[in-house]
């Protein structure tokens, strides 16, 4: 089912960052102005070595992670959708629906290509640029008289474990992760590396959000213990964990497929074609046009 770019942003933000929205008075667009103009474009070009399906070798890394994501504010209000992240050698291709926004991530160059299939636009964002934005935002959060913001700039959890379930608890956010041991370090490193980069990208693309440090701390625990998350449930308490204070909940179930299907290959080929053919614009233009109704 086709999804709009706007829904992707809402869904990915809630699913991966799992944070309540807190306005910090800054956006990626404002930051780029204060740091010398519009965000740059870091070309995927003719020299880019895209995956070659018939050229597999021992270093080839190809797998897929499917996710079913749910977000609820109450028992009567729930949204859900499905995503697929296809990993091919040095790239990750992230899809939602048939016509939703596509994200391509290069592990070697640490940059994203964002593709809007509906408007036939693409742009590129370097992770270093995102890190500069996060460094710009963090001091603003630290100046706010807000406990949630203070926690998000320096998150700390009480952690515990019961069999394969890991618990990360605080006054502001709780994570409950059902995991399993994954004795395939290359797969785990690629998956968590992409997830970490995507956490940062979602903050960059969602003005009014906060830092990804809490979720990155959870990922570090997965990495240290070589665990793959099968389900993560997150309860968010924007005003603190107190009786009567409303919480928000997100959950995501993940499934690892070690082999790619013909559908996966077709989707990746289509994404590469879009990256080569669609009009290239700077991030500010892409952001504005992709949010137009």
C-alpha positions in Angstrom: 0.0 0.0 0.0 1.4 3.4 -0.9 2.3 5.7 1.9 2.9 9.4 1.8 6.3 10.9 2.6 4.7 12.7 5.5 3.5 9.5 7.0 6.9 8.0 6.6 8.4 10.8 8.6 5.8 10.5 11.4 6.2 6.7 11.4 9.9 6.4 11.3 10.3 9.2 13.8 8.1 7.4 16.3 9.4 4.0 15.5 13.1 4.6 15.6 13.6 7.5 17.9 10.5 6.7 20.0 10.6 10.2 21.6 8.0 12.8 22.4 8.2 15.9 20.4 10.0 18.8 22.2 10.4 22.1 20.3 14.0 23.4 20.6 13.5 26.3 18.3 15.9 25.0 15.7 15.6 23.0 12.5 18.1 21.7 10.0 17.2 24.5 7.7 17.8 27.2 10.4 21.1 25.5 11.3 22.4 25.5 7.7 21.7 29.2 7.5 23.7 29.9 10.6 26.6 27.7 9.3 27.0 29.2 5.9 24.0 28.6 3.7 22.0 25.7 2.5 22.8 22.1 3.1 25.2 20.8 0.5 24.8 17.9 -2.0 27.3 15.1 -1.7 27.0 13.3 -5.0 26.4 9.7 -5.6 27.7 9.7 -9.1 29.1 7.6 -12.0 31.9 6.4 -9.7 29.5 4.9 -7.2 30.0 1.1 -7.1 26.4 -0.2 -6.7 25.7 -3.8 -5.8 26.2 -6.3 -8.7 24.0 -9.3 -8.1 26.1 -11.8 -10.0 29.4 -10.6 -8.5 29.1 -12.2 -5.0 32.2 -13.1 -3.0 33.1 -13.9 0.6 32.8 -10.2 1.6 29.3 -9.8 0.2 26.8 -9.0 2.9 23.2 -9.4 1.9 20.2 -9.7 4.1 16.9 -8.0 5.0 15.2 -6.8 8.2 11.4 -6.4 8.1 9.6 -4.4 10.8 6.0 -4.0 11.9 5.6 -0.8 13.8 2.8 0.4 16.0 2.2 3.7 17.7 -0.5 4.4 20.2 -1.6 7.3 22.4 -4.5 5.4 23.8 -6.3 2.1 23.4 -8.6 3.7 20.8 -5.8 5.4 18.7 -3.2 3.1 17.1 -1.3 3.4 13.9 0.8 0.7 12.2 2.8 0.1 9.1 5.5 -2.1 7.7 9.1 -1.3 6.6 11.9 -3.3 4.9 15.6 -2.5 5.1 17.6 -4.4 2.4 21.3 -4.6 3.0 23.5 -5.2 -0.1 27.2 -5.1 0.3 28.2 -1.5 1.2 24.6 -0.1 1.1 21.3 -0.2 3.0 18.1 0.5 1.2 15.1 1.4 3.4 11.6 1.1 2.0 8.1 1.8 3.3 5.2 0.8 1.1 5.4 0.8 -2.7 5.6 4.5 -3.3 6.9 5.9 0.0 10.2 7.7 0.5 13.3 5.6 -0.1 16.5 6.0 1.8 19.8 4.7 0.5 22.8 4.7 2.9 26.4 4.2 2.0 28.5 2.7 4.8 31.8 3.6 3.1 31.0 7.3 2.5 28.6 7.7 5.5 25.9 9.5 3.6 22.3 9.2 2.7 20.4 9.6 -0.6 16.7 10.5 0.1 14.3 9.8 -2.8 10.7 10.9 -3.2 9.2 8.7 -5.9 6.0 10.7 -6.0 7.6 14.0 -6.8 10.6 12.5 -8.6 13.1 14.3 -6.4 16.3 13.3 -4.6 18.8 14.9 -2.3 21.8 13.8 -0.3 22.9 14.3 3.3 26.2 13.6 4.8 26.3 12.1 8.4 28.9 14.7 9.3 26.4 17.4 8.4 23.9 15.8 10.7 26.4 15.6 13.5 27.1 19.3 13.2 23.3 19.9 13.4 23.1 17.8 16.6 26.0 19.6 18.1 24.2 22.9 17.4 21.0 21.7 18.9 22.3 20.1 22.1 23.3 23.4 23.9 19.8 24.8 23.3 18.3 21.7 24.9 20.6 22.0 27.9 19.5 25.6 28.5 15.8 24.6 28.7 14.2 24.3 32.1 12.8 20.9 31.1 13.5 17.6 32.7 12.8 15.6 29.6 15.3 17.7 27.6 17.9 17.4 30.3 17.5 13.6 30.3 17.8 13.4 26.5 21.1 15.3 26.4 22.6 12.9 29.0 20.4 9.7 29.2 21.0 7.2 31.9 19.0 4.0 32.5 18.6 1.4 35.2 19.1 -1.8 33.3 18.1 -5.3 34.1 17.7 -8.6 32.2 15.3 -11.5 32.5 16.4 -14.3 30.1 16.2 -12.7 26.6 14.4 -9.6 27.7 16.4 -6.4 28.4 14.9 -3.6 30.4 16.1 0.0 30.2 14.1 2.2 32.8 14.1 5.9 33.7 11.7 8.5 34.8 11.2 9.6 31.2 11.5 6.7 28.9 11.3 2.9 29.3 12.6 0.4 26.7 11.6 -3.3 26.9 13.5 -5.3 24.3 13.1 -8.9 23.5 16.3 -10.1 21.9 18.2 -13.1 20.8 21.9 -13.9 20.4 23.2 -13.4 16.9 26.5 -15.1 16.2 26.9 -13.2 12.9 28.9 -10.1 13.8 29.0 -8.6 10.3 25.2 -8.7 10.1 24.7 -7.2 13.5 27.3 -4.5 12.9 25.7 -3.5 9.6 22.2 -3.5 11.1 23.1 -1.4 14.2 25.3 0.9 12.2 22.5 1.7 9.8 20.0 2.0 12.7 22.3 4.5 14.5 22.7 6.6 11.3 19.0 6.5 10.7 18.3 7.7 14.3 20.4 10.8 13.6 18.8 11.4 10.2 15.3 11.3 11.7 16.2 14.1 14.2 17.7 16.1 11.3 14.4 15.7 9.3 12.0 16.4 12.1 12.3 20.0 13.5 11.1 20.1 17.1 12.5 16.7 18.0 15.3 15.9 20.4 18.5 14.1 20.4 18.9 10.3 19.6 21.2 9.6 22.5 18.8 7.4 24.4 18.1 5.0 21.6 21.9 5.0 20.7 22.6 3.9 24.3 20.2 1.0 23.9 21.9 0.0 20.6 25.3 0.0 22.4 24.0 -2.7 24.8 22.8 -4.8 21.8 26.2 -4.5 20.3 28.1 -5.3 23.5 26.1 -8.5 24.0 25.8 -9.5 20.4 22.0 -9.4 20.5 19.5 -8.8 17.7 16.2 -7.1 18.7 13.1 -9.1 17.9 10.7 -6.7 19.6 11.1 -3.3 21.3 8.3 -1.7 23.3 8.9 1.9 24.4 6.9 3.9 26.9 7.5 7.7 26.8 6.6 10.0 29.7 7.1 13.6 28.5 6.2 15.0 31.9 7.9 12.3 33.9 6.7 8.9 35.2 4.0 10.0 37.6 0.4 8.8 38.4 -2.1 10.4 36.0 0.6 11.6 33.6 -0.1 10.4 30.1 2.4 8.2 28.3 2.9 7.3 24.7 3.8 3.9 23.5 5.5 2.6 20.4 6.4 -1.0 19.5 8.3 -2.6 16.7 8.7 -6.3 15.8 11.7 -7.2 13.7 12.4 -10.2 11.5 15.7 -11.0 10.0 15.9 -12.7 6.5 19.4 -13.9 5.6 18.7 -14.3 1.9 17.3 -11.7 -0.5 14.3 -12.4 -2.7 13.7 -11.5 -6.3 11.4 -8.7 -5.0 14.3 -7.3 -2.9 16.5 -7.2 -6.0 13.8 -5.5 -8.0 13.2 -2.9 -5.4 17.0 -2.2 -5.0 17.4 -1.9 -8.8 14.4 0.5 -8.9 15.9 2.6 -6.2 19.3 2.8 -7.9 17.4 3.9 -11.1 15.6 6.6 -9.2 18.9 7.8 -7.7 20.3 8.2 -11.2 17.3 9.7 -13.0 15.4 11.9 -10.6 16.0 15.6 -10.3 18.7 16.4 -7.7 17.9 19.3 -5.3 19.4 20.6 -2.1 18.1 19.4 1.2 16.1 22.6 1.9 14.2 22.3 -1.4 13.6 18.6 -1.0 12.3 19.1 2.5 9.9 21.8 1.5 8.5 20.0 -1.5 8.2 16.7 0.1 6.1 18.2 2.9 3.7 20.0 0.5 0.2 18.4 0.4 
